[in-house]
């Protein structure tokens, strides 16, 4: 396990626990920015990421109040382009989530402007029923291992 610095509600940095799926020494960048992300995986890292089990420790962040079950995924502290776009759109006022509208609409495959657009759409449509729909669709995506690039 390790603690990752993430950007939360109102751009506040918090520490988010995750199971280690990448080798120690891997740069702290979004995995799609790595030259060869598969070479950085631990022996069980691929399984952890494809099954989304590396996200389980984030339940601690939900209990603590740093995250919710549904909301925009928390950005890495150094994803300045994502943080700036979310701030311009007002998405930074949402509590980050374990899953979100962007995750079920593309996950790792989405360009940042598309993620932010989906985060903004979520903020406008936010309701209990929409959250339940997102949780249900997330379960389906995880079971099908849909949208995981590594």
C-alpha positions in Angstrom: 0.0 0.0 0.0 1.1 3.6 -0.5 -0.4 7.1 0.0 -0.8 9.3 -3.1 -1.1 13.1 -2.9 -4.4 14.0 -4.7 -6.4 17.1 -5.2 -9.8 17.1 -3.5 -12.7 19.4 -2.7 -11.8 23.1 -3.5 -8.3 22.0 -4.7 -7.2 20.9 -1.3 -4.4 18.3 -1.3 -5.1 15.1 0.6 -3.4 11.7 0.9 -5.3 8.9 -0.8 -4.4 5.2 0.0 -4.0 2.7 -2.9 -2.6 -0.8 -3.3 0.7 -0.5 -5.1 0.2 -1.6 -8.7 3.3 0.2 -10.1 6.9 -0.4 -9.1 8.6 1.9 -6.5 10.4 4.7 -8.4 7.7 5.0 -11.1 7.2 8.8 -11.8 4.1 10.3 -10.2 2.2 11.0 -13.4 -1.0 9.8 -14.9 -0.2 6.3 -16.2 -1.1 7.3 -19.8 1.9 9.7 -19.8 4.4 6.9 -19.0 6.4 5.7 -22.0 5.8 2.0 -21.3 3.3 1.7 -18.4 3.3 -2.1 -18.6 7.0 -2.2 -17.7 6.2 -0.2 -14.5 3.6 -2.7 -13.2 4.4 -4.9 -10.2 4.0 -8.6 -10.7 0.3 -8.4 -9.6 -0.2 -4.8 -10.7 -1.9 -5.6 -14.0 -4.5 -7.7 -12.1 -5.0 -5.1 -9.4 -5.6 -2.4 -12.0 -7.8 -4.4 -14.4 -9.9 -5.6 -11.5 -9.9 -2.1 -9.9 -8.9 -3.7 -6.6 -6.1 -1.1 -6.3 -9.0 1.3 -5.5 -10.3 -0.5 -2.5 -8.2 1.3 0.1 -9.9 4.5 -1.0 -12.9 3.5 1.2 -10.7 4.9 4.0 -10.8 8.3 2.2 -14.6 8.1 1.9 -14.9 7.3 5.7 -12.6 10.2 6.4 -14.6 12.6 4.3 -11.9 13.4 1.7 -13.9 11.4 -1.0 -17.4 10.2 -1.8 -18.5 7.1 -3.7 -19.4 9.2 -6.8 -17.7 12.3 -8.1 -14.8 13.3 -10.4 -11.8 11.1 -9.8 -9.2 12.9 -7.7 -6.4 14.4 -9.8 -2.8 13.8 -9.0 -1.2 16.8 -7.3 0.8 17.5 -10.5 -1.9 17.3 -13.1 -2.0 21.1 -13.4 -3.9 21.0 -16.8 -6.7 18.9 -15.3 -6.8 20.9 -12.1 -6.9 24.3 -14.0 -9.7 23.1 -16.3 -11.8 21.8 -13.5 -11.3 25.0 -11.5 -12.4 27.1 -14.6 -15.6 25.0 -14.9 -16.3 25.0 -11.1 -15.9 21.2 -10.9 -13.3 21.7 -8.1 -16.3 22.4 -5.8 -17.3 18.7 -6.0 -16.0 16.1 -3.6 -13.9 13.6 -5.6 -15.3 10.1 -6.0 -14.3 6.5 -6.1 -16.1 6.4 -9.4 -17.7 9.0 -11.6 -19.5 9.9 -14.8 -16.2 10.2 -16.7 -15.0 6.7 -15.5 -18.0 5.0 -17.0 -17.7 7.0 -20.2 -14.1 6.2 -21.1 -12.0 5.8 -17.9 -8.3 5.8 -18.9 -9.0 6.5 -22.6 -10.5 10.0 -22.3 -8.6 13.1 -23.2 -8.6 15.7 -20.3 -11.0 18.1 -21.9 -13.5 15.3 -22.4 -13.1 14.2 -18.7 -13.7 17.7 -17.5 -16.8 18.1 -19.8 -18.2 14.9 -18.2 -17.3 16.1 -14.7 -19.2 19.3 -15.5 -22.2 17.3 -16.8 -22.1 15.3 -13.6 -22.2 18.5 -11.5 -25.2 19.7 -13.4 -27.1 16.3 -13.2 -26.0 15.3 -9.7 -28.7 13.5 -7.8 -29.2 10.3 -5.7 -30.6 8.5 -8.7 -27.8 9.6 -11.0 -25.3 8.4 -8.4 -27.0 5.0 -8.2 -27.0 4.7 -12.0 -23.2 5.5 -12.0 -22.5 3.0 -9.3 -24.4 0.3 -11.2 -22.7 1.1 -14.5 -19.3 1.1 -12.7 -19.9 -2.4 -11.4 -20.7 -3.5 -14.9 -17.6 -1.8 -16.3 -15.4 -3.4 -13.6 -16.8 -6.9 -14.2 -16.2 -6.5 -18.0 -12.8 -4.8 -17.4 -13.9 -2.2 -19.8 -11.9 0.9 -20.4 -8.6 -0.1 -18.7 -5.7 0.4 -20.9 -3.0 -1.1 -18.5 
